[in-house]
């Protein structure tokens, strides 16, 4: 499921060649270290608990890297494995993950349905049932 020192041939590989994890995400471990926005801290004491980036305290000259890369041993490929480097560091075993929210038609229709329900509820409270509440 990951590219590491014994199977990578000493290089990065295109995303999606190996099997995804249980969440359907590819290359979460290995291939390249994942750059994170967080400042580097020696421990997790005082870390945010809401998933936000940790941009206070710590050493702001370093950013966190996670997950290991193609040049690590397999037993070092895990999210808890973290490293640090300066933001201007560039090499062939560091990368980052792009995240995009996909809005499907079903999701948009669900939102429209919620808006219609809210309008019906508002009109019912105001006594103006109109054409919306006829059952």
BELNOR-V905910 format. One record per run of one state. SS is the DSSP state (H for helix, E for strand, C for the rest). FROM is the first residue (numbers start at 1). TO is the last residue. If there is no record, write none. Layout:
# BELNOR-V905910
SS/FROM/TO
SS/FROM/TO
This chain:
# BELNOR-V905910
C/1/32
E/33/40
C/41/58
E/59/66
C/67/73
H/74/76
C/77/81
E/82/85
C/86/93
E/94/95
C/96/104
H/105/126
C/127/135
